[in-house]
Structure formats: C-alpha cells, structure tokens
Amino acid sequence: MQCRFEVQREGVIRAITLAPYGFSPTKFQEVKDTNTQLTFSWTNNRLAYQCRLLKINELAYEGDCSYEHKPSIRLTIHDFTKEDAFLQGDSLHASPADIKILDRALELLGRGQSWNRSDNRVCDVSTYPYKWSLFCALHQASIEIGADYRHLRPAVQAARQAINEVSAGKKYAHLLQDFNNESPDFTVIEKVLERAQEIIKEKIALRQ
C-alpha cells in the first residue's frame, strides 16, 4: 500500500499523519522531535507500536516501530523523491490495462447513479450501496485491474491531463478531488474519463 506522510512543523515536528492513498488516515500520537530523533506511538491493527526514527538529515528520518514480540516495522519519513515517483508508477508506459482501469471506473460510477459528489480522498468508509468519487473510482479500478493503486500510473495521469484540458489549466489544491466536487453534473466526469481513454490509446499508438 502506497502512503504519504502529512507533517506539521513549528520549528520542530509537532504532528505526523500517515495517509495511505484512498484509505483512512492515522495520526501518530505522543510525537517528540529532538535534534537527533523522532519518537511517537502508532496504533497499527489495534496494536500500539512504539517508534524511534533517527534523523538522517533536515528532511529525512528512518527507524523502527516495535510492539512486544511482533516483527519490527521499518519506517522512513522524507520529502518526495524520484524513487517515490518510480514506485508510484511514473515510469510505466500506457497499456491496455490502463484502458481497462478507466472502463472499470466508468462502470463503478454507474452513469452517475453511484457518483459521490463530495470527495475527501478516503475511499474505505463507504457503505452499500457504494458511492464513488472520480478519485475513488480510479483507486478501486486500479486495485481490481492492476492489483494495487499507483498515484502516477498512466490511467490516473491521463485523467489529470483530461481535467487540465477542460479546465484550461485551472489550479486545484487536489486536482481529482476538487474537480470532482466542483463538477455541476456527472456528464463532466464521464467526458473526462472518456477523454482519458483517448489519451491512453494515443500514447499506445505512438509506441507501436
């Protein structure tokens, strides 16, 4: 599962939230930041892990989280890197799997009958009958078709490109979320996903 850390700083780190893409965030407790290390408590699968991360540089910490006789969990907190982009799918080429992801996202949205117009980028709290935002439909479709969600894989990037085309490059804090929430009706979302499919097909054709 790919994750990001939301870090609140006031000179030193005051709060850390683990925010996996599409899943409910977890706030670390008892965060203490010294000149050399970070310590905090992390409730993971209902177990209170105690974490101690050593400072590598001004922007990075690395260490272990432990709980009694359970295996330790290695944890690294750092700014976004080229390696992170690679792991999130930035190096992947457009493929038929991306078209299938976009097809499945459209199916999940059910011609607007299953569209969630108030996205918060958390997709694991919906109850039946399920509702999907644009982001959550792409998230779920990626897991179903590609086994995992990659934030920068071609299907998701094509959706972003399609949004930029119809919004004339308007700046959003969170592109997929904000565009979803501002869309006046489902036809706008549908056209974005259809255009994303065209973009993927164009990219595949260029590689043939």
C-alpha positions as CSV (number, residue, x, y, z in Angstrom):
1,M,0.0,0.0,0.0
2,Q,1.4,3.4,-1.0
3,C,1.4,6.0,1.7
4,R,2.3,9.6,2.2
5,F,3.1,11.5,5.4
6,E,1.5,14.8,6.3
7,V,3.9,16.5,8.7
8,Q,3.1,19.6,10.7
9,R,6.2,21.7,11.7
10,E,6.6,24.6,14.1
11,G,10.3,24.8,14.2
12,V,10.2,21.1,15.2
13,I,7.8,18.4,14.1
14,R,4.6,18.7,16.1
15,A,2.3,16.2,14.4
16,I,2.5,13.4,11.8
17,T,-0.4,11.7,9.9
18,L,0.0,8.6,7.9
19,A,-2.3,9.0,4.9
20,P,-2.4,6.0,2.6
21,Y,-3.8,6.8,-0.9
22,G,-7.6,6.1,-0.7
23,F,-7.6,4.8,2.9
24,S,-8.5,6.4,6.2
25,P,-5.5,8.4,7.7
26,T,-3.9,7.6,11.1
27,K,-2.5,10.3,13.3
28,F,0.6,9.3,15.3
29,Q,0.4,10.0,19.0
30,E,2.9,11.5,21.5
31,V,5.2,12.9,18.8
32,K,8.5,14.2,20.2
33,D,11.2,15.7,17.9
34,T,14.7,16.3,19.2
35,N,17.8,17.3,17.3
36,T,18.6,13.7,16.6
37,Q,15.5,11.6,16.6
38,L,11.7,11.3,16.3
39,T,9.7,9.2,18.7
40,F,5.9,8.5,18.6
41,S,3.2,5.9,19.2
42,W,1.5,4.3,16.2
43,T,-1.7,2.3,16.6
44,N,-1.5,-0.3,13.8
45,N,-4.0,-3.2,13.6
46,R,-5.1,-2.2,17.1
47,L,-1.5,-2.6,18.5
48,A,0.3,0.4,20.0
49,Y,3.7,0.3,18.3
50,Q,6.5,2.5,19.7
51,C,8.5,4.1,17.1
52,R,12.0,5.6,17.2
53,L,13.4,7.2,14.0
54,L,16.9,8.6,13.8
55,K,17.5,11.9,11.9
56,I,19.3,11.4,8.6
57,N,19.2,15.0,7.5
58,E,17.0,18.0,7.8
59,L,14.3,16.4,5.7
60,A,14.6,12.7,6.5
61,Y,14.1,10.3,9.4
62,E,14.5,6.5,9.4
63,G,14.0,3.8,12.1
64,D,11.8,1.0,13.5
65,C,8.4,0.7,15.1
66,S,8.1,-2.2,17.6
67,Y,5.5,-4.0,19.7
68,E,6.4,-6.7,22.1
69,H,7.2,-9.9,20.2
70,K,5.9,-8.8,16.8
71,P,8.3,-8.2,13.9
72,S,9.5,-4.6,13.8
73,I,8.2,-2.3,11.0
74,R,10.8,-0.2,9.2
75,L,9.6,3.3,8.6
76,T,11.2,6.2,6.6
77,I,9.8,9.8,6.6
78,H,11.3,12.0,3.9
79,D,10.4,14.5,1.1
80,F,9.1,13.2,-2.2
81,T,11.9,11.7,-4.3
82,K,12.5,10.4,-7.8
83,E,12.4,6.9,-6.3
84,D,9.0,7.6,-4.9
85,A,7.8,8.7,-8.3
86,F,9.1,5.5,-9.8
87,L,7.3,3.4,-7.2
88,Q,4.1,5.3,-7.8
89,G,4.1,4.4,-11.5
90,D,5.7,7.4,-13.1
91,S,7.9,5.2,-15.2
92,L,5.1,3.0,-16.5
93,H,4.1,3.1,-20.2
94,A,0.4,3.4,-21.2
95,S,-1.0,-0.1,-21.8
96,P,-4.3,-1.9,-22.4
97,A,-4.5,-2.3,-18.6
98,D,-4.9,1.5,-18.3
99,I,-7.9,1.4,-20.7
100,K,-9.4,-1.3,-18.6
101,I,-8.9,0.7,-15.4
102,L,-10.7,3.7,-17.0
103,D,-13.5,1.4,-18.3
104,R,-13.9,-0.1,-14.8
105,A,-14.0,3.4,-13.2
106,L,-16.9,4.3,-15.5
107,E,-18.7,1.1,-14.6
108,L,-18.3,1.8,-10.9
109,L,-19.8,5.2,-11.3
110,G,-22.9,3.7,-13.0
111,R,-23.7,6.6,-15.3
112,G,-23.8,8.9,-12.3
113,Q,-26.1,6.7,-10.2
114,S,-23.1,5.7,-8.0
115,W,-21.3,9.1,-8.1
116,N,-20.1,10.7,-4.9
117,R,-20.1,14.4,-5.4
118,S,-18.3,15.2,-2.1
119,D,-14.9,13.6,-2.3
120,N,-12.4,13.7,0.6
121,R,-10.0,11.1,-0.9
122,V,-10.9,8.5,1.6
123,C,-12.4,5.5,-0.1
124,D,-12.7,2.8,2.5
125,V,-15.6,4.1,4.6
126,S,-18.4,3.8,2.0
127,T,-21.4,1.5,2.8
128,Y,-23.7,-0.3,0.4
129,P,-25.0,0.9,-2.0
130,Y,-21.5,2.2,-2.7
131,K,-20.8,5.7,-4.0
132,W,-17.6,6.6,-5.8
133,S,-15.9,9.9,-6.4
134,L,-13.7,10.3,-9.5
135,F,-10.6,9.6,-7.4
136,C,-12.1,6.6,-5.6
137,A,-13.4,5.1,-8.8
138,L,-9.9,5.3,-10.2
139,H,-8.5,4.0,-7.0
140,Q,-10.8,1.0,-6.8
141,A,-10.5,0.2,-10.5
142,S,-6.7,0.3,-10.3
143,I,-6.8,-2.3,-7.4
144,E,-9.2,-4.5,-9.3
145,I,-7.3,-4.4,-12.6
146,G,-3.7,-3.8,-11.6
147,A,-3.7,-5.3,-8.1
148,D,-2.7,-2.0,-6.5
149,Y,-3.2,1.7,-6.8
150,R,-0.3,3.8,-8.2
151,H,-0.8,7.5,-7.9
152,L,1.2,8.3,-11.1
153,R,0.2,5.4,-13.3
154,P,-0.8,6.3,-16.9
155,A,-4.6,5.9,-16.4
156,V,-4.6,8.3,-13.4
157,Q,-2.3,10.7,-15.2
158,A,-4.5,10.6,-18.3
159,A,-7.5,11.6,-16.1
160,R,-5.5,14.5,-14.8
161,Q,-4.5,15.6,-18.3
162,A,-8.1,15.4,-19.4
163,I,-9.1,17.6,-16.5
164,N,-6.5,20.2,-17.3
165,E,-7.8,20.3,-20.9
166,V,-11.4,21.0,-19.9
167,S,-10.5,23.4,-17.0
168,A,-8.0,25.4,-19.1
169,G,-5.2,24.6,-16.6
170,K,-7.1,25.9,-13.5
171,K,-5.0,25.4,-10.4
172,Y,-6.5,23.0,-7.8
173,A,-5.1,22.0,-4.4
174,H,-6.1,18.4,-5.1
175,L,-6.9,18.0,-8.8
176,L,-9.0,14.9,-8.9
177,Q,-10.9,15.7,-5.6
178,D,-11.5,19.4,-6.3
179,F,-12.6,18.8,-9.9
180,N,-15.0,16.1,-8.8
181,N,-16.5,18.3,-6.1
182,E,-16.9,21.3,-8.4
183,S,-18.4,19.4,-11.4
184,P,-22.1,20.5,-11.9
185,D,-23.2,17.1,-13.2
186,F,-21.9,13.6,-14.0
187,T,-21.6,14.3,-17.7
188,V,-18.5,16.3,-17.0
189,I,-16.9,13.4,-15.1
190,E,-17.9,10.9,-17.8
191,K,-16.3,13.1,-20.5
192,V,-13.1,13.3,-18.6
193,L,-12.8,9.5,-18.3
194,E,-13.7,9.1,-22.0
195,R,-11.1,11.6,-22.9
196,A,-8.6,9.9,-20.7
197,Q,-9.2,6.7,-22.6
198,E,-8.4,8.5,-25.9
199,I,-5.2,9.8,-24.4
200,I,-4.1,6.3,-23.4
201,K,-4.9,5.0,-26.9
202,E,-2.9,7.8,-28.4
203,K,0.1,7.0,-26.2
204,I,-0.1,3.3,-27.0
205,A,-0.3,4.1,-30.8
206,L,2.8,6.2,-30.5
207,R,4.8,3.3,-29.1
208,Q,3.8,0.9,-31.9
